[in-house]
């Protein structure tokens, strides 16, 4: 009887291991294809790099921030892919980091889940110049992913349904 | 791409998941609670690495973009300014290999943008060799990049796209193998070389105010490079000397009167340093670059 139980436990362990690894591998592979999709939308801008931000939805709101440099006399396009999001999130783009009380919101969008959204630095610069009444160009921007709270989420051991990622691909005009 | 580390990490994660699943709920006896707590920290570590990005992150520009920014500002090609590809064999420790992988990447970008295909090819060769020595041989394993380079040697646009492909393959490889922390080491080499080429041109030419402004602009990246070098995952490498030198460059730059005035003036757009400040900054950059490329 003990041997049968041990055998069952072993197979259960192996099956669960295989399932978990397979789910996570599939998650990574999906992200790779979403990155390709986001990259394709950069044209005619030239690909310069990508940043994949992974997170787990929890019972409380979280913010993850990515700093991006914008150099003078260079135009940029940002391609956000939200096809690895089990729930929607909000993306906010600011001129300063989240600890700065006087930062300016340049762009905000919801509804990225399942979509690919484009933003260009020209638009961000226009908003910045209009809000500051100046001719200055942005030297950097801070992309905030506002990850909404999900009631009932498993904060310590997230399930696959609570895992999310946003693919951000950046390009510049040569 | 080599997925060994990804598989290993996933296996570690899956085992942690199973251990956690077996741990019982937190309302059980104190003995069980202790068991869960121990396991929990190992799970957190794995998840943090694999599927939970840090609360704050940053994106550094590619060497090609940096070279392109300098080129558009009027930076001229200076034969002999780049690092000697013949030194590649003498970089025997891993840190020097990683740093000079970055240095040579910046040199290749500089040559490509200045139509120096034969020079660029030499750098592609040494980058390929160094990649193999620092465990990133999978990026170049098919030799297709060299073949593509040879087929397109006269086509600048195709070679630039090839450079971006190398950058992307490296990025993917590091992401898949949980090596993102090493990107700051490569970039430290690339940044130093890019700055050096800017300083070199600025010193050897007249009327290069725009190049000077770009040198100052590139200083904005330095703080995040230092932060990246200090990543606890890089602890095994002897990075103290480069962190110290880069910190000194940052502190010196921050103390320049032009920089102080620039940040106190909300209407200032472009930062120009004085001749003396450029000289001081240039000397520090050259000193660091020499330490990096020294065999």
Interface residues (C-beta under 8 A of the other chain):
Chain A: X13 X16 X17 X20 X21 X24 X25 X27 X28 X32 X46 X47 X48 X49 X50 X51 X52 X53 X54 X55 X56 X62 X63 X64 X65 X66 X67 X68 X69 X71 X72 X73 X74 X97 X134 X135 X136 X137 X139 X140 X156 X157 X158 X163 X165 X168 X170 X172 X174
Chain B: X6 X7 X10 X11 X13 X14 X15 X17 X18 X20 X21 X40 X43 X47 X50 X51 X52 X53 X54 X55 X56 X57 X58 X59 X60 X61 X62 X64 X65 X68 X69 X72 X73 X160 X164 X167 X168 X171 X172 X175 X176 X213 X214 X217 X220 X221 X224 X266 X267 X269 X270
